[in-house]
Amino acid sequence: MVKTLRESKVKLSELVELASQGQDVLISVRGKVKARLTRATAPCHASPGSAWAQELQALQRACGAPETKSRVEDILAQDREDRL
């Protein structure tokens, strides 16, 4: 199925449902296919900063740094607040 970008914006929920059922949806811009909406192969559970946070924790353990009671999520939230 090919839809224009304008149609896709209007019916995104419907197109996501079709894609989740296995039907590929091609999205075109000015007559040329630019993107494909398809079923996800596996749910993504990792948070964006989880890999580096795990590396940081491993490094802290290896260096003998004192353990903190802060959770990684709390540290990330604090960092985001500092940016505002």
N, C-alpha and C positions, 0 to 999 in steps of 0.2 A: 504494500500500500504506500502510495506517495502522497504527501500532504505538503502544502505550501507552509512557509514559516508563519504567515498570518493565521491560517487555519489551525496550525499546531498550537499557537498561543491561546486561541479561543477554546480549543478542545483538549488541552493538555491532559486533564484527568482521564478522559476517555481513551486517549492514545496510550497513556501509561498502563491502563488496564488491559488494553489489547496486547501491548508488548509483554506484560506479565503473563499472559496466556500463551505466549510463544509466537505471536505474529510480529514480524519486523515492520517498523514504520520508518520510511525514508522521508526526510524533510528537505525540501528544495527551496532555494533562494534564486529568484530570477530564472527559473527553469532548470537549474543545475542542482543535483543532489549534493547537499553539504553535510548531512548528518544522518545517523541511523539510531533509532530508539529500539532497543532489543531487551529481552528478558535478562535479568541479572542472573549470573551463574551461581553466586553464593552471596548471602547477606554480608555486608561489611560491618563488623563489630568493633574494629579498632578505632580508637579516637585518633585525631590527626597527630597529636604529640606523643602517642604511646611508645613508639619505637625509641625515640631519643630519650624519653623519660626512663625507660627500662635500662638503657645504656648508662645513663647518669647514675641510677641506683647501683648498678653493678660496679661502676667506677668508684663510687663512694665506699662501697663495701671493700673493694680491693685496696683502697688507700687508707682504710681504717678510720674514715670520717665518722664522727658521732652520728648515730641515727636520730632523725628528727621525728616528731610526732605528726608533722604535716604530711598530708597525702598529696600525691602528684596532682590530683584535680584541684586541690586548694592552691598549690603553687601556681598552676596555670591560670586560675581565676584571679589570683593576686596580680600576676603579670598583666593580664588583660585590663584590670582596673587601673594599673599604673599608666597604661597607654591612653586612657580617656582624658 
